[in-house]
Amino acid sequence: MLIGELAERTGASARALRHYEDRGLLVPARDVNGYRVYAESDILRVAQIKAMIAAGLGTDTIRRYIDCARTGDQGVSLEMCPDLRAELDALATRLDAQQNAIRKTRERLCVLTSDH
């Protein structure tokens, strides 16, 4: 299938699909005219990429661990290994710190806007 059909079937834009290719996440074949040709299995791969991005993983991390992605009845999950676990724990720690910073900023905003 060509890029437009893959985009339609996955809900990813053609631009996003080209970005995934640039980052080494998708590797389409090329036809004699140079057009990208995607396999049916790329539909699943795009779903896995989108799920991992939505979970806060960057494309470098996704490239390293895309082969750990599994898709089942419950959606996309990751088969854990020690390196992946460490990266996910580090991401969770960063998210906790960001959430704490936001909470403190909201508290300071409330102090500024409350009647004294």
Protein Blocks (a to p, Z undefined) as FASTA:
>chain_A
ZZklmmmmnopafklmmmmmmnopaccdddfkopacddfklmmmmmmmmmmmmnopafkl
mmmmmmmpccdfkopaddddfklmmmmmmmmmmmmmmmmmmmmmmmmmmmmmpcZZ
